[in-house]
Amino acid sequence: GSKPFAHSLTTPMADGPVAAPALDAASPFVPSEWPNSSDGYEFTQRIGHGAFATVHKAVVKTGPKAHSEVAVKVIELEE
């Protein structure tokens, strides 16, 4: 079967880390500019692997950040 998709903070390769906005209980929901599933990215290269996750170089396929090069950490969830 397919692996569940989970990712951590999406980081542009050239521009440095992107800080996630701080939200509290009173804040309205703010949709992400970044795709939230693997369908929104084209994984081009595996660039790192650890005990619980793999980091891939990818290109954003959809949304306002389309064509951006990013690093995506895919966390390997237990089933």
All heavy atoms as TSV, in Angstrom:
chain	resi	resn	atom	element	x	y	z
A	1	GLY	N	N	0.808	-1.189	0.000
A	1	GLY	CA	C	0.000	0.000	0.000
A	1	GLY	C	C	0.848	1.248	0.000
A	1	GLY	O	O	2.055	1.195	0.137
A	2	SER	N	N	0.196	2.372	-0.129
A	2	SER	CA	C	0.923	3.640	-0.138
A	2	SER	C	C	1.188	4.090	1.287
A	2	SER	O	O	0.442	3.796	2.193
A	2	SER	CB	C	0.148	4.697	-0.903
A	2	SER	OG	O	-1.075	4.956	-0.259
A	3	LYS	N	N	2.273	4.826	1.453
A	3	LYS	CA	C	2.634	5.350	2.764
A	3	LYS	C	C	1.772	6.564	3.073
A	3	LYS	O	O	1.477	7.353	2.186
A	3	LYS	CB	C	4.094	5.801	2.774
A	3	LYS	CG	C	5.083	4.704	2.803
A	3	LYS	CD	C	6.462	5.313	2.944
A	3	LYS	CE	C	7.513	4.245	3.036
A	3	LYS	NZ	N	8.844	4.822	3.198
A	4	PRO	N	N	1.400	6.752	4.342
A	4	PRO	CA	C	0.713	7.987	4.703
A	4	PRO	C	C	1.655	9.158	4.468
A	4	PRO	O	O	2.867	9.013	4.591
A	4	PRO	CB	C	0.425	7.818	6.201
A	4	PRO	CG	C	0.664	6.386	6.508
A	4	PRO	CD	C	1.568	5.848	5.449
A	5	PHE	N	N	1.112	10.304	4.109
A	5	PHE	CA	C	1.939	11.486	3.855
A	5	PHE	C	C	1.910	12.384	5.082
A	5	PHE	O	O	0.867	12.724	5.582
A	5	PHE	CB	C	1.406	12.256	2.646
A	5	PHE	CG	C	2.195	13.498	2.336
A	5	PHE	CD1	C	3.390	13.423	1.663
A	5	PHE	CD2	C	1.740	14.728	2.741
A	5	PHE	CE1	C	4.112	14.569	1.372
A	5	PHE	CE2	C	2.453	15.882	2.460
A	5	PHE	CZ	C	3.650	15.802	1.776
A	6	ALA	N	N	3.075	12.693	5.570
A	6	ALA	CA	C	3.205	13.667	6.656
A	6	ALA	C	C	4.431	14.488	6.345
A	6	ALA	O	O	5.410	13.971	5.831
A	6	ALA	CB	C	3.363	12.944	7.995
A	7	HIS	N	N	4.378	15.758	6.596
A	7	HIS	CA	C	5.558	16.569	6.349
A	7	HIS	C	C	5.737	17.581	7.454
A	7	HIS	O	O	4.808	17.934	8.150
A	7	HIS	CB	C	5.497	17.265	4.982
A	7	HIS	CG	C	4.502	18.374	4.882
A	7	HIS	ND1	N	3.169	18.146	4.675
A	7	HIS	CD2	C	4.651	19.699	4.971
A	7	HIS	CE1	C	2.536	19.302	4.634
A	7	HIS	NE2	N	3.404	20.265	4.810
A	8	SER	N	N	6.963	17.992	7.600
A	8	SER	CA	C	7.244	19.042	8.566
A	8	SER	C	C	7.280	20.365	7.811
A	8	SER	O	O	6.870	20.430	6.666
A	8	SER	CB	C	8.568	18.748	9.266
A	8	SER	OG	O	9.628	18.780	8.341
A	9	LEU	N	N	7.806	21.375	8.421
A	9	LEU	CA	C	7.879	22.689	7.813
A	9	LEU	C	C	8.526	22.618	6.438
A	9	LEU	O	O	9.585	22.057	6.272
A	9	LEU	CB	C	8.699	23.613	8.723
A	9	LEU	CG	C	8.857	25.055	8.294
A	9	LEU	CD1	C	7.501	25.746	8.327
A	9	LEU	CD2	C	9.823	25.747	9.224
A	10	THR	N	N	7.869	23.153	5.451
A	10	THR	CA	C	8.408	23.201	4.099
A	10	THR	C	C	9.408	24.342	4.028
A	10	THR	O	O	9.097	25.459	4.398
A	10	THR	CB	C	7.272	23.424	3.080
A	10	THR	OG1	O	6.317	22.386	3.246
A	10	THR	CG2	C	7.795	23.411	1.671
A	11	THR	N	N	10.607	24.041	3.542
A	11	THR	CA	C	11.677	25.026	3.552
A	11	THR	C	C	12.169	25.286	2.141
A	11	THR	O	O	12.644	24.378	1.480
A	11	THR	CB	C	12.855	24.498	4.397
A	11	THR	OG1	O	12.366	24.149	5.676
A	11	THR	CG2	C	13.932	25.542	4.530
A	12	PRO	N	N	12.061	26.520	1.641
A	12	PRO	CA	C	12.631	26.819	0.324
A	12	PRO	C	C	14.128	26.541	0.325
A	12	PRO	O	O	14.821	26.852	1.276
A	12	PRO	CB	C	12.353	28.313	0.140
A	12	PRO	CG	C	11.205	28.594	1.042
A	12	PRO	CD	C	11.388	27.666	2.222
A	13	MET	N	N	14.618	25.944	-0.751
A	13	MET	CA	C	16.018	25.559	-0.828
A	13	MET	C	C	16.936	26.783	-0.845
A	13	MET	O	O	17.976	26.776	-0.224
A	13	MET	CB	C	16.264	24.718	-2.084
A	13	MET	CG	C	15.482	23.420	-2.108
A	13	MET	SD	S	15.970	22.255	-0.856
A	13	MET	CE	C	17.528	21.706	-1.522
A	14	ALA	N	N	16.590	27.843	-1.555
A	14	ALA	CA	C	17.493	28.974	-1.730
A	14	ALA	C	C	17.261	30.090	-0.717
A	14	ALA	O	O	18.164	30.846	-0.431
A	14	ALA	CB	C	17.341	29.528	-3.141
A	15	ASP	N	N	16.069	30.202	-0.176
A	15	ASP	CA	C	15.716	31.364	0.630
A	15	ASP	C	C	15.834	31.156	2.131
A	15	ASP	O	O	15.551	32.054	2.889
A	15	ASP	CB	C	14.283	31.800	0.316
A	15	ASP	CG	C	14.128	32.181	-1.142
A	15	ASP	OD1	O	15.085	32.711	-1.725
A	15	ASP	OD2	O	13.051	31.926	-1.681
A	16	GLY	N	N	16.191	29.982	2.599
A	16	GLY	CA	C	16.277	29.723	4.030
A	16	GLY	C	C	14.940	29.299	4.596
A	16	GLY	O	O	13.947	29.226	3.884
A	17	PRO	N	N	14.888	29.009	5.890
A	17	PRO	CA	C	13.664	28.487	6.506
A	17	PRO	C	C	12.503	29.471	6.459
A	17	PRO	O	O	12.704	30.680	6.482
A	17	PRO	CB	C	14.061	28.210	7.950
A	17	PRO	CG	C	15.500	28.460	8.055
A	17	PRO	CD	C	15.982	29.126	6.807
A	18	VAL	N	N	11.316	28.931	6.416
A	18	VAL	CA	C	10.098	29.735	6.463
A	18	VAL	C	C	9.534	29.578	7.867
A	18	VAL	O	O	9.316	28.462	8.322
A	18	VAL	CB	C	9.068	29.224	5.432
A	18	VAL	CG1	C	7.739	29.931	5.618
A	18	VAL	CG2	C	9.589	29.424	4.036
A	19	ALA	N	N	9.303	30.672	8.549
A	19	ALA	CA	C	8.739	30.608	9.889
A	19	ALA	C	C	7.234	30.428	9.783
A	19	ALA	O	O	6.570	31.149	9.048
A	19	ALA	CB	C	9.046	31.886	10.659
A	20	ALA	N	N	6.708	29.442	10.497
A	20	ALA	CA	C	5.264	29.238	10.524
A	20	ALA	C	C	4.648	30.341	11.379
A	20	ALA	O	O	5.218	30.723	12.393
A	20	ALA	CB	C	4.943	27.866	11.114
A	21	PRO	N	N	3.500	30.881	10.975
A	21	PRO	CA	C	2.897	31.944	11.771
A	21	PRO	C	C	2.441	31.408	13.122
A	21	PRO	O	O	1.981	30.275	13.224
A	21	PRO	CB	C	1.703	32.389	10.924
A	21	PRO	CG	C	1.433	31.258	10.006
A	21	PRO	CD	C	2.733	30.539	9.809
A	22	ALA	N	N	2.580	32.215	14.151
A	22	ALA	CA	C	2.119	31.826	15.484
A	22	ALA	C	C	0.604	31.967	15.520
A	22	ALA	O	O	0.061	32.997	15.133
A	22	ALA	CB	C	2.760	32.716	16.539
A	23	LEU	N	N	-0.070	30.921	15.955
A	23	LEU	CA	C	-1.532	30.954	16.052
A	23	LEU	C	C	-1.932	30.656	17.485
A	23	LEU	O	O	-1.324	29.832	18.145
A	23	LEU	CB	C	-2.166	29.906	15.129
A	23	LEU	CG	C	-1.917	30.065	13.637
A	23	LEU	CD1	C	-2.525	28.901	12.880
A	23	LEU	CD2	C	-2.507	31.375	13.136
A	24	ASP	N	N	-2.960	31.321	17.973
A	24	ASP	CA	C	-3.509	30.982	19.272
A	24	ASP	C	C	-4.981	30.630	19.077
A	24	ASP	O	O	-5.509	30.699	17.972
A	24	ASP	CB	C	-3.306	32.111	20.285
A	24	ASP	CG	C	-3.965	33.421	19.856
A	24	ASP	OD1	O	-5.039	33.365	19.238
A	24	ASP	OD2	O	-3.401	34.482	20.162
A	25	ALA	N	N	-5.640	30.252	20.148
A	25	ALA	CA	C	-7.033	29.789	20.052
A	25	ALA	C	C	-7.967	30.850	19.474
A	25	ALA	O	O	-8.976	30.516	18.862
A	25	ALA	CB	C	-7.518	29.336	21.424
A	26	ALA	N	N	-7.638	32.131	19.641
A	26	ALA	CA	C	-8.513	33.199	19.158
A	26	ALA	C	C	-8.254	33.551	17.694
A	26	ALA	O	O	-9.019	34.292	17.102
A	26	ALA	CB	C	-8.324	34.439	20.025
A	27	SER	N	N	-7.174	33.041	17.107
A	27	SER	CA	C	-6.832	33.383	15.726
A	27	SER	C	C	-7.746	32.673	14.738
A	27	SER	O	O	-8.066	31.504	14.929
A	27	SER	CB	C	-5.389	32.973	15.415
A	27	SER	OG	O	-4.497	33.697	16.207
A	28	PRO	N	N	-8.141	33.355	13.670
A	28	PRO	CA	C	-8.929	32.685	12.630
A	28	PRO	C	C	-8.030	31.716	11.865
A	28	PRO	O	O	-6.813	31.875	11.824
A	28	PRO	CB	C	-9.389	33.827	11.726
A	28	PRO	CG	C	-8.373	34.903	11.944
A	28	PRO	CD	C	-7.900	34.752	13.368
A	29	PHE	N	N	-8.613	30.692	11.256
A	29	PHE	CA	C	-7.848	29.731	10.458
A	29	PHE	C	C	-7.239	30.445	9.267
A	29	PHE	O	O	-7.903	31.194	8.567
A	29	PHE	CB	C	-8.757	28.590	9.975
A	29	PHE	CG	C	-8.063	27.648	9.045
A	29	PHE	CD1	C	-7.135	26.755	9.528
A	29	PHE	CD2	C	-8.309	27.678	7.692
A	29	PHE	CE1	C	-6.462	25.891	8.680
A	29	PHE	CE2	C	-7.650	26.825	6.818
A	29	PHE	CZ	C	-6.723	25.919	7.330
A	30	VAL	N	N	-5.954	30.206	9.040
A	30	VAL	CA	C	-5.252	30.792	7.904
A	30	VAL	C	C	-4.790	29.634	7.018
A	30	VAL	O	O	-3.976	28.818	7.436
A	30	VAL	CB	C	-4.020	31.612	8.367
A	30	VAL	CG1	C	-3.273	32.169	7.177
A	30	VAL	CG2	C	-4.446	32.717	9.309
A	31	PRO	N	N	-5.335	29.512	5.796
A	31	PRO	CA	C	-4.919	28.406	4.936
A	31	PRO	C	C	-3.452	28.551	4.541
A	31	PRO	O	O	-2.940	29.659	4.392
A	31	PRO	CB	C	-5.828	28.515	3.715
A	31	PRO	CG	C	-6.386	29.890	3.752
A	31	PRO	CD	C	-6.327	30.368	5.171
A	32	SER	N	N	-2.782	27.424	4.371
A	32	SER	CA	C	-1.373	27.418	4.008
A	32	SER	C	C	-1.192	27.774	2.536
A	32	SER	O	O	-2.008	27.437	1.693
A	32	SER	CB	C	-0.791	26.034	4.267
A	32	SER	OG	O	0.544	25.974	3.826
A	33	GLU	N	N	-0.092	28.463	2.224
A	33	GLU	CA	C	0.260	28.730	0.830
A	33	GLU	C	C	0.880	27.497	0.190
A	33	GLU	O	O	1.044	27.441	-1.010
A	33	GLU	CB	C	1.300	29.854	0.729
A	33	GLU	CG	C	1.084	31.031	1.594
A	33	GLU	CD	C	2.163	32.085	1.372
A	33	GLU	OE1	O	3.359	31.765	1.302
A	33	GLU	OE2	O	1.780	33.244	1.281
A	34	TRP	N	N	1.273	26.550	1.021
A	34	TRP	CA	C	1.980	25.347	0.571
A	34	TRP	C	C	1.007	24.189	0.431
A	34	TRP	O	O	0.091	24.046	1.237
A	34	TRP	CB	C	3.062	24.977	1.583
A	34	TRP	CG	C	4.042	26.073	1.821
A	34	TRP	CD1	C	4.043	26.956	2.861
A	34	TRP	CD2	C	5.155	26.425	0.999
A	34	TRP	NE1	N	5.092	27.829	2.730
A	34	TRP	CE2	C	5.788	27.525	1.606
A	34	TRP	CE3	C	5.675	25.916	-0.187
A	34	TRP	CZ2	C	6.926	28.122	1.061
A	34	TRP	CZ3	C	6.809	26.513	-0.716
A	34	TRP	CH2	C	7.417	27.594	-0.104
A	35	PRO	N	N	1.182	23.320	-0.570
A	35	PRO	CA	C	0.340	22.118	-0.676
A	35	PRO	C	C	0.465	21.273	0.583
A	35	PRO	O	O	1.539	21.195	1.181
A	35	PRO	CB	C	0.926	21.386	-1.891
A	35	PRO	CG	C	1.650	22.430	-2.673
A	35	PRO	CD	C	2.158	23.418	-1.657
A	36	ASN	N	N	-0.624	20.634	1.002
A	36	ASN	CA	C	-0.592	19.821	2.218
A	36	ASN	C	C	-0.699	18.329	1.951
A	36	ASN	O	O	-1.008	17.562	2.848
A	36	ASN	CB	C	-1.672	20.280	3.201
A	36	ASN	CG	C	-3.063	20.129	2.644
A	36	ASN	OD1	O	-3.254	19.600	1.554
A	36	ASN	ND2	N	-4.038	20.604	3.385
A	37	SER	N	N	-0.446	17.908	0.708
A	37	SER	CA	C	-0.380	16.479	0.398
A	37	SER	C	C	0.725	16.259	-0.626
A	37	SER	O	O	1.193	17.196	-1.274
A	37	SER	CB	C	-1.713	15.970	-0.156
A	37	SER	OG	O	-1.901	16.429	-1.467
A	38	SER	N	N	1.139	15.017	-0.774
A	38	SER	CA	C	2.230	14.695	-1.700
A	38	SER	C	C	1.865	15.002	-3.148
A	38	SER	O	O	2.753	15.203	-3.981
A	38	SER	CB	C	2.647	13.235	-1.557
A	38	SER	OG	O	1.562	12.381	-1.831
A	39	ASP	N	N	0.559	15.086	-3.468
A	39	ASP	CA	C	0.133	15.403	-4.834
A	39	ASP	C	C	0.558	16.798	-5.277
A	39	ASP	O	O	0.648	17.066	-6.467
A	39	ASP	CB	C	-1.385	15.288	-4.969
A	39	ASP	CG	C	-1.879	13.870	-4.798
A	39	ASP	OD1	O	-1.082	12.928	-4.991
A	39	ASP	OD2	O	-3.063	13.704	-4.462
A	40	GLY	N	N	0.822	17.692	-4.335
A	40	GLY	CA	C	1.194	19.061	-4.653
A	40	GLY	C	C	2.679	19.268	-4.913
A	40	GLY	O	O	3.115	20.370	-5.181
A	41	TYR	N	N	3.464	18.163	-4.820
A	41	TYR	CA	C	4.912	18.253	-4.994
A	41	TYR	C	C	5.402	17.235	-6.006
A	41	TYR	O	O	4.851	16.146	-6.115
A	41	TYR	CB	C	5.630	17.964	-3.664
A	41	TYR	CG	C	5.266	18.933	-2.574
A	41	TYR	CD1	C	4.207	18.681	-1.716
A	41	TYR	CD2	C	5.977	20.108	-2.401
A	41	TYR	CE1	C	3.864	19.568	-0.705
A	41	TYR	CE2	C	5.652	21.009	-1.394
A	41	TYR	CZ	C	4.589	20.730	-0.548
A	41	TYR	OH	O	4.256	21.613	0.435
A	42	GLU	N	N	6.447	17.580	-6.746
A	42	GLU	CA	C	7.152	16.621	-7.589
A	42	GLU	C	C	8.477	16.333	-6.886
A	42	GLU	O	O	9.353	17.189	-6.808
A	42	GLU	CB	C	7.420	17.193	-8.972
A	42	GLU	CG	C	8.172	16.227	-9.870
A	42	GLU	CD	C	8.452	16.809	-11.242
A	42	GLU	OE1	O	7.751	17.754	-11.652
A	42	GLU	OE2	O	9.373	16.297	-11.886
A	43	PHE	N	N	8.604	15.123	-6.320
A	43	PHE	CA	C	9.813	14.730	-5.609
A	43	PHE	C	C	10.889	14.425	-6.644
A	43	PHE	O	O	10.707	13.571	-7.504
A	43	PHE	CB	C	9.540	13.503	-4.746
A	43	PHE	CG	C	8.668	13.800	-3.543
A	43	PHE	CD1	C	7.369	14.240	-3.687
A	43	PHE	CD2	C	9.169	13.635	-2.274
A	43	PHE	CE1	C	6.573	14.521	-2.595
A	43	PHE	CE2	C	8.383	13.908	-1.163
A	43	PHE	CZ	C	7.089	14.355	-1.322
A	44	THR	N	N	12.016	15.146	-6.575
A	44	THR	CA	C	13.047	15.011	-7.600
A	44	THR	C	C	14.270	14.243	-7.137
A	44	THR	O	O	14.974	13.668	-7.957
A	44	THR	CB	C	13.488	16.400	-8.116
A	44	THR	OG1	O	13.983	17.167	-7.018
A	44	THR	CG2	C	12.342	17.130	-8.782
A	45	GLN	N	N	14.544	14.240	-5.831
A	45	GLN	CA	C	15.755	13.587	-5.345
A	45	GLN	C	C	15.635	13.348	-3.848
A	45	GLN	O	O	15.135	14.196	-3.119
A	45	GLN	CB	C	16.954	14.504	-5.624
A	45	GLN	CG	C	18.275	13.972	-5.181
A	45	GLN	CD	C	19.402	14.977	-5.475
A	45	GLN	OE1	O	19.167	16.054	-6.009
A	45	GLN	NE2	N	20.608	14.613	-5.117
A	46	ARG	N	N	16.100	12.187	-3.380
A	46	ARG	CA	C	16.206	11.941	-1.936
A	46	ARG	C	C	17.503	12.578	-1.474
A	46	ARG	O	O	18.572	12.281	-2.015
A	46	ARG	CB	C	16.201	10.443	-1.652
A	46	ARG	CG	C	16.134	10.140	-0.177
A	46	ARG	CD	C	16.028	8.664	0.052
A	46	ARG	NE	N	17.326	8.205	0.523
A	46	ARG	CZ	C	17.560	7.028	1.049
A	46	ARG	NH1	N	16.585	6.140	1.097
A	46	ARG	NH2	N	18.748	6.708	1.473
A	47	ILE	N	N	17.442	13.470	-0.488
A	47	ILE	CA	C	18.649	14.166	-0.046
A	47	ILE	C	C	19.068	13.811	1.370
A	47	ILE	O	O	20.128	14.216	1.810
A	47	ILE	CB	C	18.519	15.699	-0.209
A	47	ILE	CG1	C	17.327	16.256	0.558
A	47	ILE	CG2	C	18.444	16.072	-1.671
A	47	ILE	CD1	C	17.215	17.776	0.497
A	48	GLY	N	N	18.264	13.035	2.090
A	48	GLY	CA	C	18.640	12.618	3.431
A	48	GLY	C	C	17.689	11.580	3.973
A	48	GLY	O	O	16.536	11.502	3.558
A	49	HIS	N	N	18.199	10.760	4.895
A	49	HIS	CA	C	17.365	9.712	5.486
A	49	HIS	C	C	17.827	9.475	6.914
A	49	HIS	O	O	19.026	9.405	7.172
A	49	HIS	CB	C	17.477	8.418	4.672
A	49	HIS	CG	C	16.604	7.324	5.186
A	49	HIS	ND1	N	15.258	7.296	4.932
A	49	HIS	CD2	C	16.878	6.242	5.941
A	49	HIS	CE1	C	14.744	6.216	5.520
A	49	HIS	NE2	N	15.715	5.571	6.138
A	50	GLY	N	N	16.885	9.390	7.821
A	50	GLY	CA	C	17.186	9.105	9.213
A	50	GLY	C	C	16.343	7.944	9.704
A	50	GLY	O	O	15.709	7.246	8.917
A	51	ALA	N	N	16.334	7.737	10.999
A	51	ALA	CA	C	15.613	6.610	11.593
A	51	ALA	C	C	14.104	6.698	11.384
A	51	ALA	O	O	13.442	5.672	11.239
A	51	ALA	CB	C	15.926	6.533	13.085
A	52	PHE	N	N	13.552	7.907	11.348
A	52	PHE	CA	C	12.101	8.057	11.296
A	52	PHE	C	C	11.585	8.896	10.139
A	52	PHE	O	O	10.390	9.126	10.022
A	52	PHE	CB	C	11.584	8.666	12.610
A	52	PHE	CG	C	11.923	7.828	13.805
A	52	PHE	CD1	C	12.948	8.204	14.650
A	52	PHE	CD2	C	11.240	6.653	14.061
A	52	PHE	CE1	C	13.279	7.431	15.754
A	52	PHE	CE2	C	11.561	5.867	15.154
A	52	PHE	CZ	C	12.586	6.259	16.007
A	53	ALA	N	N	12.475	9.409	9.282
A	53	ALA	CA	C	12.027	10.286	8.205
A	53	ALA	C	C	13.025	10.295	7.054
A	53	ALA	O	O	14.186	9.950	7.226
A	53	ALA	CB	C	11.829	11.701	8.720
A	54	THR	N	N	12.529	10.700	5.896
A	54	THR	CA	C	13.349	10.890	4.703
A	54	THR	C	C	13.113	12.313	4.212
A	54	THR	O	O	11.984	12.796	4.223
A	54	THR	CB	C	12.948	9.888	3.600
A	54	THR	OG1	O	13.084	8.566	4.123
A	54	THR	CG2	C	13.823	10.030	2.372
A	55	VAL	N	N	14.177	12.988	3.783
A	55	VAL	CA	C	14.060	14.341	3.251
A	55	VAL	C	C	14.273	14.273	1.743
A	55	VAL	O	O	15.226	13.653	1.269
A	55	VAL	CB	C	15.075	15.301	3.897
A	55	VAL	CG1	C	14.964	16.700	3.283
A	55	VAL	CG2	C	14.862	15.360	5.405
A	56	HIS	N	N	13.349	14.882	1.009
A	56	HIS	CA	C	13.389	14.892	-0.452
A	56	HIS	C	C	13.512	16.321	-0.959
A	56	HIS	O	O	12.901	17.233	-0.404
A	56	HIS	CB	C	12.101	14.309	-1.039
A	56	HIS	CG	C	11.858	12.895	-0.678
A	56	HIS	ND1	N	12.309	11.846	-1.434
A	56	HIS	CD2	C	11.214	12.342	0.375
A	56	HIS	CE1	C	11.939	10.709	-0.875
A	56	HIS	NE2	N	11.272	10.987	0.226
A	57	LYS	N	N	14.278	16.504	-2.032
A	57	LYS	CA	C	14.228	17.749	-2.792
A	57	LYS	C	C	12.985	17.622	-3.665
A	57	LYS	O	O	12.724	16.560	-4.236
A	57	LYS	CB	C	15.478	17.898	-3.651
A	57	LYS	CG	C	15.522	19.172	-4.454
A	57	LYS	CD	C	16.833	19.275	-5.220
A	57	LYS	CE	C	16.879	20.534	-6.043
A	57	LYS	NZ	N	18.150	20.634	-6.787
A	58	ALA	N	N	12.206	18.698	-3.755
A	58	ALA	CA	C	10.956	18.643	-4.510
A	58	ALA	C	C	10.678	20.000	-5.135
A	58	ALA	O	O	11.267	21.008	-4.759
A	58	ALA	CB	C	9.804	18.246	-3.590
A	59	VAL	N	N	9.750	19.992	-6.087
A	59	VAL	CA	C	9.273	21.215	-6.723
A	59	VAL	C	C	7.776	21.298	-6.459
A	59	VAL	O	O	7.045	20.316	-6.636
A	59	VAL	CB	C	9.558	21.207	-8.242
A	59	VAL	CG1	C	8.986	22.441	-8.911
A	59	VAL	CG2	C	11.050	21.097	-8.503
A	60	VAL	N	N	7.310	22.466	-6.022
A	60	VAL	CA	C	5.885	22.677	-5.762
A	60	VAL	C	C	5.158	22.710	-7.106
A	60	VAL	O	O	5.561	23.422	-8.019
A	60	VAL	CB	C	5.654	23.988	-4.983
A	60	VAL	CG1	C	4.172	24.226	-4.748
A	60	VAL	CG2	C	6.416	23.970	-3.669
A	61	LYS	N	N	4.073	21.915	-7.233
A	61	LYS	CA	C	3.336	21.831	-8.491
A	61	LYS	C	C	2.134	22.759	-8.554
A	61	LYS	O	O	1.717	23.144	-9.635
A	61	LYS	CB	C	2.848	20.392	-8.722
A	61	LYS	CG	C	3.965	19.395	-8.929
A	61	LYS	CD	C	3.504	18.052	-9.464
A	61	LYS	CE	C	2.490	17.337	-8.645
A	61	LYS	NZ	N	2.201	15.975	-9.110
A	62	THR	N	N	1.547	23.109	-7.400
A	62	THR	CA	C	0.300	23.868	-7.404
A	62	THR	C	C	0.345	25.026	-6.411
A	62	THR	O	O	1.177	25.051	-5.512
A	62	THR	CB	C	-0.897	22.964	-7.032
A	62	THR	OG1	O	-0.691	22.466	-5.707
A	62	THR	CG2	C	-1.055	21.808	-7.996
A	63	GLY	N	N	-0.576	25.969	-6.565
A	63	GLY	CA	C	-0.748	27.053	-5.603
A	63	GLY	C	C	0.177	28.230	-5.848
A	63	GLY	O	O	0.909	28.281	-6.838
A	64	PRO	N	N	0.152	29.188	-4.912
A	64	PRO	CA	C	0.935	30.416	-5.091
A	64	PRO	C	C	2.440	30.193	-5.060
A	64	PRO	O	O	3.200	31.029	-5.510
A	64	PRO	CB	C	0.485	31.314	-3.932
A	64	PRO	CG	C	-0.123	30.401	-2.939
A	64	PRO	CD	C	-0.654	29.225	-3.694
A	65	LYS	N	N	2.893	29.077	-4.537
A	65	LYS	CA	C	4.331	28.780	-4.472
A	65	LYS	C	C	4.772	27.820	-5.583
A	65	LYS	O	O	5.857	27.253	-5.532
A	65	LYS	CB	C	4.685	28.178	-3.108
A	65	LYS	CG	C	4.390	29.090	-1.941
A	65	LYS	CD	C	5.301	30.293	-1.924
A	65	LYS	CE	C	5.076	31.088	-0.656
A	65	LYS	NZ	N	5.957	32.227	-0.536
A	66	ALA	N	N	3.931	27.631	-6.613
A	66	ALA	CA	C	4.254	26.717	-7.725
A	66	ALA	C	C	5.623	27.041	-8.298
A	66	ALA	O	O	6.014	28.207	-8.387
A	66	ALA	CB	C	3.186	26.807	-8.808
A	67	HIS	N	N	6.354	26.015	-8.642
A	67	HIS	CA	C	7.687	26.071	-9.250
A	67	HIS	C	C	8.798	26.372	-8.246
A	67	HIS	O	O	9.951	26.474	-8.644
A	67	HIS	CB	C	7.741	27.031	-10.434
A	67	HIS	CG	C	6.647	26.807	-11.432
A	67	HIS	ND1	N	6.572	25.673	-12.209
A	67	HIS	CD2	C	5.567	27.555	-11.738
A	67	HIS	CE1	C	5.497	25.736	-12.967
A	67	HIS	NE2	N	4.862	26.870	-12.697
A	68	SER	N	N	8.473	26.525	-6.945
A	68	SER	CA	C	9.505	26.733	-5.926
A	68	SER	C	C	10.203	25.408	-5.630
A	68	SER	O	O	9.556	24.363	-5.542
A	68	SER	CB	C	8.881	27.238	-4.621
A	68	SER	OG	O	8.268	28.479	-4.794
A	69	GLU	N	N	11.534	25.455	-5.465
A	69	GLU	CA	C	12.274	24.282	-5.007
A	69	GLU	C	C	12.225	24.267	-3.487
A	69	GLU	O	O	12.464	25.295	-2.842
A	69	GLU	CB	C	13.725	24.331	-5.472
A	69	GLU	CG	C	13.906	24.013	-6.921
A	69	GLU	CD	C	15.378	23.817	-7.275
A	69	GLU	OE1	O	16.252	24.438	-6.645
A	69	GLU	OE2	O	15.637	23.031	-8.195
A	70	VAL	N	N	11.902	23.110	-2.925
A	70	VAL	CA	C	11.760	22.981	-1.479
A	70	VAL	C	C	12.376	21.668	-1.006
A	70	VAL	O	O	12.681	20.790	-1.808
A	70	VAL	CB	C	10.272	23.019	-1.051
A	70	VAL	CG1	C	9.635	24.360	-1.366
A	70	VAL	CG2	C	9.485	21.893	-1.700
A	71	ALA	N	N	12.526	21.558	0.295
A	71	ALA	CA	C	12.873	20.291	0.934
A	71	ALA	C	C	11.634	19.852	1.700
A	71	ALA	O	O	11.027	20.645	2.406
A	71	ALA	CB	C	14.055	20.471	1.873
A	72	VAL	N	N	11.257	18.583	1.541
A	72	VAL	CA	C	10.079	18.050	2.216
A	72	VAL	C	C	10.519	16.858	3.064
A	72	VAL	O	O	11.129	15.918	2.553
A	72	VAL	CB	C	8.997	17.588	1.209
A	72	VAL	CG1	C	7.809	16.989	1.941
A	72	VAL	CG2	C	8.547	18.751	0.335
A	73	LYS	N	N	10.216	16.918	4.350
A	73	LYS	CA	C	10.516	15.804	5.244
A	73	LYS	C	C	9.283	14.919	5.300
A	73	LYS	O	O	8.189	15.367	5.662
A	73	LYS	CB	C	10.862	16.293	6.646
A	73	LYS	CG	C	11.155	15.146	7.611
A	73	LYS	CD	C	11.403	15.636	9.017
A	73	LYS	CE	C	12.843	16.035	9.144
A	73	LYS	NZ	N	13.168	16.398	10.554
A	74	VAL	N	N	9.439	13.658	4.940
A	74	VAL	CA	C	8.346	12.684	4.990
A	74	VAL	C	C	8.588	11.810	6.192
A	74	VAL	O	O	9.577	11.078	6.267
A	74	VAL	CB	C	8.284	11.841	3.700
A	74	VAL	CG1	C	7.155	10.828	3.788
A	74	VAL	CG2	C	8.101	12.745	2.472
A	75	ILE	N	N	7.701	11.901	7.171
A	75	ILE	CA	C	7.818	11.138	8.395
A	75	ILE	C	C	7.209	9.768	8.179
A	75	ILE	O	O	6.095	9.647	7.671
A	75	ILE	CB	C	7.111	11.872	9.560
A	75	ILE	CG1	C	7.754	13.242	9.759
A	75	ILE	CG2	C	7.166	11.053	10.834
A	75	ILE	CD1	C	6.993	14.163	10.666
A	76	GLU	N	N	7.961	8.737	8.532
A	76	GLU	CA	C	7.503	7.361	8.345
A	76	GLU	C	C	6.694	6.949	9.575
A	76	GLU	O	O	7.238	6.638	10.620
A	76	GLU	CB	C	8.711	6.453	8.118
A	76	GLU	CG	C	9.430	6.835	6.836
A	76	GLU	CD	C	10.858	6.341	6.743
A	76	GLU	OE1	O	11.281	5.537	7.602
A	76	GLU	OE2	O	11.543	6.766	5.818
A	77	LEU	N	N	5.363	7.008	9.397
A	77	LEU	CA	C	4.447	6.706	10.483
A	77	LEU	C	C	4.290	5.202	10.650
A	77	LEU	O	O	4.274	4.460	9.675
A	77	LEU	CB	C	3.082	7.333	10.210
A	77	LEU	CG	C	3.086	8.853	10.016
A	77	LEU	CD1	C	1.713	9.317	9.550
A	77	LEU	CD2	C	3.497	9.550	11.289
A	78	GLU	N	N	4.148	4.773	11.903
A	78	GLU	CA	C	3.875	3.359	12.148
A	78	GLU	C	C	2.431	3.064	11.789
A	78	GLU	O	O	1.561	3.916	11.939
A	78	GLU	CB	C	4.096	3.025	13.617
A	78	GLU	CG	C	5.517	3.134	14.053
A	78	GLU	CD	C	5.699	2.769	15.516
A	78	GLU	OE1	O	4.702	2.644	16.254
A	78	GLU	OE2	O	6.850	2.584	15.911
A	79	GLU	N	N	2.172	1.847	11.314
A	79	GLU	CA	C	0.799	1.469	10.973
A	79	GLU	C	C	0.181	0.676	12.082
A	79	GLU	O	O	0.761	0.066	12.861
A	79	GLU	CB	C	0.791	0.650	9.688
A	79	GLU	CG	C	1.167	1.515	8.506
A	79	GLU	CD	C	1.020	0.795	7.179
A	79	GLU	OE1	O	0.318	-0.233	7.126
A	79	GLU	OE2	O	1.597	1.256	6.217
